[in-house]
Amino acid sequence: MGVRFIFKFQKLIFYSRCAYRSLQTIISYLRYKGYSQKPVPTHHEIQQILIDMKDKQKNFYKSNEWIGAFELSLVMEQHLGVKSKKN
């Protein structure tokens, strides 16, 4: 039996090829396994976290701009307290 992901993804085409879904999948998996009780953030909540961290400017909110692995790691640290290792 494979892992079932609890989170239902929004059907927005411009988000389908970037780290938003990857981040949501990771957080959903951590919730499923009992490692976290934090809710899975929406796309706009992810954007707001990055704005609050001063990684992005205010006009990033509700934009079509993609995020990558670096932003994913920032949100994981801020939202879940999971720190990324720097080489």
C-alpha angles and dihedrals in degrees: 000000000000128000114278116215114218099201119092111214125227113249099236112140097206091060096051099092104044142069097278092086093039090054093047091049092051093049091045090052092049089052092048091052091048097246093120140021094193114122121251105258121233121235091262092048089052089051091049092050090054091048091049089051089053091240091118134030124246093260088065089076112103090000126134091238113132127228128218140203093289093056089043089057092049092053092045089055095045098040101036105016091243109148123211121224117239119211 
